[in-house]
């Protein structure tokens, strides 16, 4: 049996930076030191006066403090803020979707049928306060062959895997907002095929 805590995002959740994330590094009063940087595959960033600083696994706040320590060698009392502007993050910070995903990008021009990526797996970067409808927008919807009301989320809570049932067809067809549950980083969403 699921508890409400298994479905809701913990109030103490904080995003940690991952490879591929885009960051705005703003140095107050020193625009020439401010920059937009992408976290490299090795997890490091480089910006003015900051070379090869490890960013992955840190919160934006922690990274800003690390940059301040480095900049303090060059400027007096630096004040730095770091904002994650494009999230990729490590795989445990993504949401994976497996199953019946709609593929509007490859529609057949002959008869207008929508191609279906059966048993396809897609990773979507987690965004703060992301809900099921947000995920549907990201993946382009579900296929007409999906058994939406048998959708399951596999979620790790306190080190244990839990299954959360989602009535996705009710959300899409009936605007049942109770099915628009909040997602968590690391969730795996399984959308099965319907049996006719």
Order of alpha helices (4+ residues) and beta strands (2+ residues): alpha-beta-beta-beta-beta-alpha-beta-beta-beta-alpha-beta-beta-alpha-beta
